[in-house]
Amino acid sequence: MTITSFLHTIDSLIWGPPLLILLAGTGVYFSLRLSFLQIFQLPRALRYLFSREQSAKGDVSAFAALCTALAATIGTGNIVGVATAVQAGGPGALFWMWIVAFLGMATKYAECLLALKYRIRDKQGFMAGGPMYYIERGLGLPWLAKTFAVFGILVAFFGIGTFPQINAITHALHDTYQIPVPLSASIVTLLVGLIILGGVKRIAKVSSVIVPFMALLYVGTSIVIIILNWQALPATLALIIQSAFDPQAVLGGALGYTVLRAIQAGVSRGIFSNESGLGSAPIAAAAAETNEPVRQGLISMTGTFLDTLIVCTMTGIVLILTNSWNIDLQGVEITNYAFSRGLGHSSGASIVTIGLLFFAFTTILGWCYYGERCFVYLAGIKGIKLYRSTFITLVGVGAFFKLDFIWILADIVNGLMALPNLIGLIGLRKVVLNETRNFFARLAE
């Protein structure tokens, strides 16, 4: 048995029915008990994005904290991840990405609320929070908090944080502009090193500029493609829905597509993309300048809305609309082909490549910060130079691994990280409900 096939077996076990049920069940529970807050409070959440509290405590603005979280979430998952999900599970995988994102908005709200509720100011004077802190201080389970922190470091080192991002950047630059992989890997690694040494404030500053600009450019281009090919849109949407529930009838049994395969691909890639339930975004949310946990929870849940229900949807529809999802290409090559075909011009590949370059680069920055906070929680500040140098080294070597190996490894460590966080959310569910009720009761006074 090869390493990759062994990892496929482990991945199937981790992302089997128990974790899928736990993720979906947590989202369903909070959606119902919070009265579908992700729908009815979304306008308020979007307003909060651009307003500031007076005398609020924190390290960065609420908007900057969201951009840091979005920097870590809008990356290869939105461009390459959607393509691999649709390839693996058929167009129906996009539908299940929508479902996990809708439910994930309530989950993201809950975990970021708890991050603010249980955050502390550490010995270095920075706000520190996230699942490590609410599991330890809220549930009183330090061993589970440490387990989460260990998995958080593994995700930063071997999952979302390094390998998929640098691999996508370097290969996209090579495919589109023929830039040698070793050269682009060296340049990106150097830039990462220069920025992460500046800490969360520098990461937040860079992310606050790059993320909104690139998201608007990418989504705008996708909308242009949809308009140019509007005749195919009804059939595209019908194919997504039909293949989510009966892929063999729509796509043919010989292709091997099943409902379970569509669900697994959609959920795992959806979680990879928006990270709802993973426990990463709360680490960034904890640094926000706010005195209201509910307020930041609302702001943070917009990240899932923007990431998956907007950006991932654009990628998926363009792939299916242009009938590019089932061609014999891999990774970013598929999305490059789809955008070029949709625009009828090779500039489509350039837009995807540029978008991927910036999205993936900021994801590396965001995940370096997440892993660093997990490391500091476990070992203190003393070994931080070792952590950063290891992270930078892994960024450099990640460009040279095979795509299939990278995505399987990322899926595995993502699932491991989600488990302790979901246990924490379920254990502290009453805190979330009480905080929410009290906040809205005060607003109504």
C-alpha positions in Angstrom: 0.0 0.0 0.0 1.4 3.4 -1.0 1.4 6.4 1.4 -1.3 8.2 -0.6 -3.6 5.2 -0.6 -3.1 4.7 3.1 -3.9 8.4 3.7 -7.0 7.9 1.5 -8.1 5.2 3.9 -7.5 7.4 7.0 -9.3 10.3 5.3 -12.4 8.1 4.6 -12.5 7.1 8.2 -12.2 10.6 9.6 -14.6 12.2 7.1 -17.1 9.3 7.5 -20.7 9.6 8.8 -19.8 10.4 12.5 -17.9 13.6 11.7 -20.3 14.6 9.0 -23.2 14.1 11.4 -21.4 16.0 14.2 -20.7 19.0 11.9 -24.1 19.1 10.4 -25.8 18.5 13.8 -23.9 21.3 15.4 -24.9 23.7 12.6 -28.5 22.5 12.7 -28.7 22.9 16.5 -27.4 26.4 16.6 -29.5 27.4 13.5 -32.7 26.2 15.2 -32.0 27.5 18.8 -30.8 30.9 17.5 -33.9 31.2 15.3 -31.9 31.1 12.0 -29.8 34.1 13.1 -27.7 33.6 9.9 -30.7 34.8 7.9 -32.5 37.3 10.0 -29.5 39.0 11.6 -27.3 39.0 8.4 -28.2 42.7 7.6 -27.2 43.8 11.1 -24.0 41.8 10.9 -23.0 43.5 7.6 -23.7 46.9 9.2 -21.5 46.1 12.1 -18.7 45.4 9.7 -18.2 49.1 9.0 -18.9 50.6 12.4 -16.7 50.8 15.5 -17.5 50.6 19.2 -16.5 53.3 21.6 -13.8 52.4 24.2 -13.6 48.9 22.8 -10.8 46.6 24.0 -8.7 44.6 21.5 -5.6 44.6 19.3 -7.1 45.3 15.8 -10.5 46.6 14.5 -13.4 44.2 14.1 -13.1 44.6 10.3 -9.3 43.9 10.4 -10.0 40.8 12.5 -12.5 39.6 9.9 -10.1 40.3 7.1 -7.4 38.3 8.9 -9.9 35.4 9.2 -10.9 35.8 5.6 -7.3 35.9 4.6 -6.9 32.5 6.1 -10.2 31.1 4.5 -10.3 32.7 1.0 -7.5 30.8 -0.6 -7.0 27.7 -2.7 -10.2 26.2 -1.3 -12.2 28.7 -3.2 -10.4 28.1 -6.5 -8.7 24.8 -6.5 -10.8 23.2 -3.7 -14.1 23.8 -5.5 -12.6 22.3 -8.7 -11.4 19.2 -6.9 -14.7 18.8 -5.0 -16.8 19.0 -8.2 -14.3 16.6 -9.9 -14.6 14.1 -7.0 -18.3 14.3 -6.3 -19.8 15.8 -9.4 -21.7 19.1 -9.7 -23.9 18.1 -6.7 -20.9 18.6 -4.4 -21.4 22.4 -4.9 -25.0 22.0 -3.4 -23.6 20.3 -0.3 -21.0 23.1 0.0 -23.9 25.5 0.1 -25.6 23.5 2.9 -22.5 23.2 5.0 -21.9 27.0 4.6 -25.5 27.9 5.6 -25.3 25.7 8.7 -21.7 26.8 9.2 -22.7 30.4 9.6 -24.5 29.6 12.8 -21.5 27.5 13.9 -19.0 30.3 13.1 -21.2 32.7 15.1 -21.1 30.4 18.1 -17.4 29.7 18.1 -16.4 33.4 17.6 -18.8 34.5 20.3 -17.1 32.1 22.7 -13.7 33.3 21.6 -14.5 36.8 22.8 -16.3 35.5 26.0 -13.3 33.6 27.2 -10.3 35.6 25.8 -7.5 36.8 28.0 -4.7 39.3 27.7 -1.5 37.3 27.6 1.9 38.1 29.2 3.0 39.9 26.0 0.0 42.2 26.3 -1.9 40.7 23.3 -5.5 39.4 23.3 -5.5 35.6 23.2 -8.5 33.5 22.6 -10.0 30.7 20.6 -11.0 27.1 21.2 -8.0 26.5 23.4 -9.2 29.1 25.9 -12.9 28.4 25.8 -12.4 24.6 26.1 -10.1 25.1 29.1 -11.8 28.1 30.8 -15.4 27.3 29.8 -15.5 23.5 29.9 -12.6 23.0 32.3 -10.9 20.4 30.0 -7.3 21.5 29.6 -6.3 18.2 28.0 -8.9 18.7 25.3 -7.7 22.3 24.8 -4.1 21.1 24.4 -5.3 18.4 21.9 -7.0 21.2 19.8 -3.8 23.3 19.9 -1.6 20.3 18.7 -4.0 19.7 15.8 -4.0 23.5 15.1 -0.3 23.5 14.7 -0.5 20.4 12.4 -3.0 22.1 10.2 -0.8 25.2 10.0 2.2 23.1 9.2 0.8 20.4 7.0 -2.8 21.4 6.1 -4.4 24.6 5.0 -1.5 26.8 6.1 1.3 25.7 3.9 1.3 22.9 1.3 -2.0 23.5 -0.6 -1.3 27.3 -0.8 2.3 27.4 -2.0 1.7 24.5 -4.3 -1.2 26.2 -6.0 0.7 29.6 -6.2 3.8 28.1 -7.8 2.1 25.8 -10.2 -0.4 28.5 -11.3 2.5 30.9 -12.0 4.3 28.1 -13.9 1.2 27.1 -16.0 0.2 30.7 -16.8 3.5 32.6 -17.1 6.1 29.8 -17.3 7.8 31.0 -14.1 10.0 28.2 -12.7 8.6 26.6 -9.6 11.8 26.9 -7.5 12.0 30.7 -8.3 8.4 31.5 -7.3 8.6 29.3 -4.2 11.7 31.1 -3.1 10.2 34.6 -3.6 6.9 33.7 -1.8 8.8 32.1 1.1 10.9 35.3 1.5 7.9 37.6 1.5 6.1 35.3 4.0 9.1 35.5 6.3 9.2 39.3 6.1 5.5 39.8 6.9 5.0 37.2 9.7 7.8 38.6 11.7 5.6 41.7 12.2 2.9 39.8 14.0 -0.9 40.0 13.9 -1.0 43.8 13.3 1.1 43.6 10.1 -0.8 40.5 8.9 -4.2 42.3 9.6 -2.9 45.4 7.8 -1.8 43.5 4.7 -5.0 41.4 4.7 -7.3 44.4 5.0 -6.0 45.8 1.7 -5.5 42.6 -0.3 -8.6 40.5 0.6 -11.4 43.0 -0.3 -9.7 44.1 -3.6 -9.1 40.6 -4.8 -12.5 39.2 -3.8 -14.2 42.0 -5.7 -12.0 41.4 -8.8 -12.6 37.6 -8.7 -16.3 37.8 -8.1 -16.7 40.6 -10.7 -15.0 38.5 -13.4 -17.2 35.5 -12.5 -20.3 37.6 -12.8 -19.2 38.8 -16.3 -18.7 35.1 -17.3 -22.2 34.2 -16.1 -23.7 37.2 -18.0 -21.9 36.2 -21.2 -23.2 32.6 -20.8 -26.6 33.3 -19.3 -28.4 30.9 -21.6 -26.7 28.0 -19.9 -27.4 29.2 -16.3 -30.8 27.4 -15.8 -29.4 24.1 -16.9 -26.4 24.6 -14.7 -28.4 25.2 -11.6 -30.7 22.2 -12.4 -27.6 20.0 -12.9 -26.3 21.1 -9.5 -29.5 20.2 -7.7 -30.3 17.0 -9.5 -26.8 15.6 -9.2 -26.8 16.4 -5.4 -29.6 13.8 -4.9 -29.4 11.4 -7.8 -26.0 11.7 -9.5 -26.1 8.3 -11.2 -29.3 9.2 -13.1 -27.9 12.5 -14.2 -24.2 11.8 -14.7 -24.2 8.0 -15.3 -23.3 5.2 -13.0 -20.2 4.4 -14.9 -18.6 7.6 -13.7 -18.8 6.3 -10.1 -20.6 9.3 -8.7 -22.9 8.7 -5.6 -24.8 10.9 -3.2 -22.4 10.0 -0.4 -19.4 10.9 -2.6 -21.0 14.2 -3.4 -21.7 14.9 0.2 -18.2 13.9 1.4 -16.6 16.1 -1.3 -18.8 19.0 -0.7 -18.6 19.0 3.1 -14.8 18.3 3.4 -13.9 21.0 0.7 -16.6 23.3 2.2 -15.0 23.1 5.6 -11.5 23.5 4.0 -12.8 26.7 2.4 -14.8 28.4 5.1 -13.4 26.7 8.2 -16.7 26.8 10.1 -16.5 24.4 13.0 -12.8 24.0 12.5 -12.0 26.5 15.3 -9.5 28.7 13.4 -11.5 31.9 12.9 -12.1 32.3 16.6 -8.4 32.8 17.1 -8.4 35.9 14.9 -11.8 37.1 16.3 -10.3 37.1 19.8 -8.0 40.0 18.8 -10.9 42.3 17.7 -11.6 45.6 19.3 -15.0 45.0 20.9 -16.7 44.6 24.2 -19.6 42.5 22.9 -19.0 38.8 22.1 -22.3 38.6 20.2 -21.4 41.6 18.0 -18.1 39.9 16.9 -19.9 36.6 16.5 -22.3 38.3 14.0 -19.4 40.0 12.2 -17.4 36.7 12.0 -20.3 34.7 10.6 -20.3 37.0 7.5 -16.9 35.4 6.7 -18.6 32.1 5.9 -21.3 33.9 3.8 -18.6 35.8 1.8 -16.3 32.9 1.5 -18.5 30.0 0.4 -21.9 31.4 -0.5 -20.3 34.1 -2.7 -16.7 33.3 -3.8 -17.0 29.4 -3.9 -20.4 29.7 -5.6 -18.8 31.8 -8.4 -16.1 29.3 -9.0 -18.4 26.3 -9.0 -21.0 27.9 -11.4 -18.3 29.0 -13.8 -16.8 25.5 -13.8 -20.2 23.8 -14.5 -21.5 26.6 -16.8 -18.6 26.2 -19.1 -18.7 22.4 -18.9 -15.1 22.4 -17.7 -15.5 20.4 -14.5 -15.0 16.9 -16.0 -12.0 17.5 -18.3 -8.7 15.7 -17.8 -6.9 18.5 -15.9 -5.9 19.0 -12.3 -6.2 21.7 -9.7 -5.9 25.3 -10.8 -5.5 24.2 -14.5 -9.3 23.4 -14.4 -10.3 26.8 -13.1 -7.9 28.5 -15.5 -9.5 26.7 -18.4 -13.0 27.4 -17.2 -12.4 31.2 -16.9 -10.6 31.4 -20.2 -13.4 29.5 -21.9 -16.1 31.6 -20.2 -14.5 34.9 -21.2 -13.5 33.6 -24.6 -10.0 35.0 -23.9 -6.8 33.8 -22.3 -7.0 36.7 -19.8 -9.4 34.5 -17.8 -6.4 32.3 -16.8 -4.4 35.4 -15.7 -7.3 36.7 -13.5 -7.5 33.3 -11.8 -3.8 33.1 -11.3 -3.5 36.6 -9.9 -6.5 35.9 -7.6 -5.0 32.6 -6.5 -1.7 34.2 -5.9 -3.0 36.8 -3.5 -5.7 34.6 -1.9 -3.3 31.8 -1.2 -0.6 34.2 0.0 -2.8 35.8 2.6 -4.0 32.4 3.7 -0.4 31.4 4.5 -0.1 34.6 6.6 -3.4 34.0 8.4 -2.6 30.4 9.2 0.9 31.2 10.4 -0.8 33.4 13.0 -3.3 30.7 14.0 -0.6 28.1 14.4 1.5 30.5 16.3 -1.2 31.2 18.8 -1.7 27.4 19.3 2.0 27.1 19.8 2.2 29.9 22.4 -0.7 28.4 24.2 1.2 25.1 24.6 4.8 26.2 25.0 4.8 29.9 25.7 6.7 32.6 23.8 10.2 31.0 24.2 10.1 28.7 21.2 8.4 31.1 18.8 11.4 31.6 16.6 11.6 27.8 16.1 7.9 27.7 15.2 8.3 30.5 12.7 11.4 29.1 11.0 9.7 25.7 10.7 6.6 27.3 9.2 8.7 29.2 6.7 10.7 26.1 5.7 7.5 24.1 5.1 6.2 26.9 2.9 9.3 26.6 0.8 9.2 22.8 0.4 5.4 22.5 -0.1 5.7 23.5 -3.8 7.3 20.2 -4.6 4.7 17.7 -3.3 2.0 16.0 -5.5 -1.4 17.6 -5.5 -3.4 14.5 -4.4 -1.1 13.9 -1.4 -1.4 17.5 -0.3 -5.2 17.6 -0.4 -5.7 14.3 1.4 -3.2 15.3 4.1 -5.0 18.6 4.5 -8.4 16.9 4.8 -7.1 14.6 7.5 -5.7 17.3 9.8 -8.7 19.5 9.2 -11.0 16.8 10.5 -8.8 16.1 13.5 -8.8 19.8 14.4 -12.6 20.1 14.1 -13.4 17.3 16.6 -12.2 18.9 19.9 -13.7 22.3 18.8 -17.1 20.8 18.1 -17.1 19.1 21.5 -16.3 22.5 23.0 -19.2 24.1 21.1 -21.7 21.5 22.2 -20.5 21.6 25.8 -20.8 25.4 25.9 -24.0 25.7 23.9 -26.0 27.2 26.8 -23.4 30.0 27.1 -23.9 30.9 23.5 -27.7 30.9 23.8 -27.7 33.0 27.1 -25.2 35.6 25.7 -27.3 35.9 22.5 -30.6 36.4 24.4 -29.1 38.9 26.8 -27.5 41.0 23.9 -30.7 41.3 21.9 -32.8 41.9 25.1 -30.5 44.9 25.8 -30.9 46.1 22.2 -34.7 46.0 22.6 -34.7 48.2 25.8 
